[in-house]
Each structure stands twice: as structure tokens, then as C-alpha cells.
Amino acid sequence: MAFSLSIYPWVFKAQFAGNGSWTEVYDEKPHKTPAEEAALSPADQQLLLAKRNSFPELPLVNYTTQYGLGCFEGLKAFPQPDGILKLFRPDRNGARMKMSMEGLKMPGFPADQFVRAARGVISRNAALGFRPDYEPEWESDNFQNASSVYLRPFSYSEPAIGLGLSTTPWVVVIATPVSSYFKEGSSSAITTQSVRANRLGTGWIKCDANYVIPILAKKMAEAAGYMEAIFLDAVEQKYVEEGSSCNFFCVMKNGTLVTPELGDTILPGITRDSVIALAGDLGIKVEQRRLAIKEVIEKGAECFVTGTAAGVSYLESLTHKHKTALFNGGKIGEVTLELQKTLKGIQYGRLPDRHSWLQDV
Ligand SMILES: *Cc1c(COP(=O)(O)O)cnc(C)c1O
């Protein structure tokens, strides 16, 4: 399953109606029962999924499809041992979605409405049986292969062809099941000379346009035998910024956990924020500051990247200008493992949620 698109039947749509109000609808797309759908031929399954991924009422030619003027979110609902599903920090995704939309000078979708929509999509689909169930065997490998529901809220502009701003955007929320994001095996990374984000640019918001360069850089890294591309700052190419779609952390040999400080070229990841809090709980010293690539190569003991899709994913090595640092003999480090276990344990309801991050659906 990994990170493929298999849209659940219920989708949410809202459109800005002026005066700060949004017109909302939930649509039930064509479906059968999950068991009946699983029994369909692959071709029939694709046909059904294509129907669910079709929105004839949304215009094809607009600022989003022509110029990348759109933004999105990614958040998950986790099956709990007691049978219910819980969303992880949806309020933060809602706040960031609003910030991203306003960063693109369009009306921002209110965060509380976003959270209600997230709940609405999860609960409607779950009522039809479209949801993963908690499986105790997930605990045997710390939820590395556990499933969850991924929500993808995104903005979409009104019809347009010239250059301009979206004044009456839609916000669409779709759900799809996911399991582990990165393939097992290689988790090596290499720095890229491509520039993801510039000063005074859009690196601090989650917008479509930010993803073009990272996709190209990640594919180039993969072609060279690495899993991930690591971006450096645009000006000096000296400081680590992010992975292709995830934040970067390094545990130094002295035990301090360092992550690049937020600024207009770093995306304020919610997993990043959560990991910083959990590290504090575990008594680990955390620094948010400029982090030179030289320092990572020479003094790094463990490195990992974070994101909703990636979780906490360790990097076995990092290559920069023909120098490769191998971390912990290529195996996941102690601190990384502890943070990964703690975060997943909280998300899947196996560890106490001390920060009240989980919200009922
Ligand atoms: C979404 C994203 C992240 C991770 O953010 P989370 O809130 O943890 O999912 C990191 N970097 C970039 C560039 C992103 O777009």
C-alpha cells in the first residue's frame, strides 16, 4: 500500500463565498463495500478509483493547474487499540493551511472549519468501513508497518488563465489509506546543489510550487543510488535546511539534538515541533540554529528526517562533496529509535498522550 492514492468515497469541498464565509458540501463518490471493492479485478478497481478522483464541477484551467498557485496539507488519523480513530494535531495543520493560503494572498480557510472537515471526512468514510483497524502485531516493530488514514486537504482556484490571485478558492479534503512511507533498505542521503527555497520566497508555507525542485532533486538522488536529497541554504550552500519534503535533525556526538531554526526557507513541520517537544521530555538537549553541513559530516552521530508521511526516518549516511559520513554503522541510532518509538507509541495510543496531541474524530 505504502503511499499510493486510493481515495475513500467521502470527500469534502468548500468554496469561499465572500464575507469570510465558506459554502461546504460532503460528496459521497461511487463505491461498493471495502470487501466488494477488494474482490474487483485490478482494472475495475482503477475504474472505480478514477470515478472517485473525478471532480467535474472543479475547473481544469485555473491558477492552480496553470501556475502552481495552490497549497496543501497532510495529516493522519491513527487507529487506536480501543477501536476508534484519532487525528494527530489537526489544529496545527488547520492553522498552517490558513497561513499557506494567506501566504498566497487568497482567503484563508478557518482552522476550526478545517478540523471539522478533517473529522467529517474520516468519520463518514469509517462509517462505510473505509478505515484501517488496529492490529496488535504492529507493536512488534514499533508500528513501522502500521496503517493509518492520510488526509490531503488542498486549495484549488477558480477558473482563470491570466496572471492573478485566487479570490474564491475551493478547499478540498480527500482521504486515502497509507502504510509505511519509505521503502525498506537504503536510507542514504546526498546533498543537492538545487535550491528549494529562497529568502523572501515561499519556503515557509506548504505550497504546490515548492515541490517541483525537491521532486527533481530527489529523483536525481535516487538515480545516483541514494534515498533522499538534502537541501542546503540558497546563499552560501553551507547550512543544512531540509530534506525533499521533510525536516532535518542531527544528534551530535556530544548528545545534543540540532535542527535548523525556522525562517522563511524552512517549513514549520508539525512532526518537527512534536519531536522537539518529545526530545525535551526525554531530557535531550535540543538546539534550533543554523547547522553547517560540515558540522553534520564531522560531528554527527545520528541523522533523521521528519514529516507526517515519513514519521521519524533515520539516515544511514550523508554524502556531501564526495565525503560520506556513515552514522551508527548504518543502523538506526539510539536517540532516533527512542524518538520514533515514542512518537508512534503516542499516535497509535500505546503511550500516554501527555501533550494532548490526539483528537477524537
Ligand atoms: C510538509 C513538509 C514537511 C513536514 O511537515 P509535517 O507537518 O511534519 O508533516 C517538511 N518539509 C516540507 C518542505 C514540507 O512540505
The ligand as an ORCA input file, in Angstrom:
! r2SCAN-3c Opt
* xyz 0 1
  C       5.056     19.027      4.842
  C       6.507     19.323      4.892
  C       7.314     18.944      5.983
  C       6.786     18.123      7.129
  O       5.778     18.739      7.838
  P       4.863     17.880      8.824
  O       3.921     18.881      9.390
  O       5.755     17.292      9.844
  O       4.202     16.837      8.000
  C       8.637     19.305      5.965
  N       9.179     19.995      4.943
  C       8.447     20.377      3.882
  C       9.095     21.130      2.780
  C       7.091     20.060      3.822
  O       6.372     20.442      2.764
*
